[in-house]
């Protein structure tokens, strides 16, 4: 069985730059300049306090159906302060949120993902992700899944779990194609990944892309100084 060996986190420092809605931030740990599979340069980094306007605008740009599938409720175009606080206030051992940004765009946000540690089962974290409607099917969700996988592993957890509604077939098919083991509890679909087991990944394009991102990002996220 192929396994990741957890090592101490490597501190990476990126350059200052224009990010978000015209925001200039200081160099940060875990800021990566990558390229999507279509060659688009992107920045992948944790969410920060100054990103509040970015998150609010990204939420507004989602279609009503996308908001429903992500939050499981019919909401308006405004995200509440409670949800913003929940996304932004992070603890690397309990909760993280990362974003993918396209710095060439006037509005750079294209997607984001979070995980929360299960308080009753600390070896498991629950993940959720959101990709803007026009940027779906570009591999951004798979990139975010790899980041969630590795940051959860770095925090000492063993499993990822993700939930989706029964009628969200696109999300369910994607999670299955990425190797999630699924079941249904009568209301929602639940998918789980064993973070140490790469051999169980299926022979699919999505799983191959996930494995490639894991191989590329593992030295950056898991390596010791």
Helices and strands as residue ranges (DSSP letters): E 17-19, E 23-25, E 32-35, E 41-46, G 49-51, H 52-61, H 64-71, H 81-88, E 95-101, E 109-117, E 124-131, G 133-135, H 140-154, E 159-165, H 169-177, E 181-184, E 188-194, H 205-222
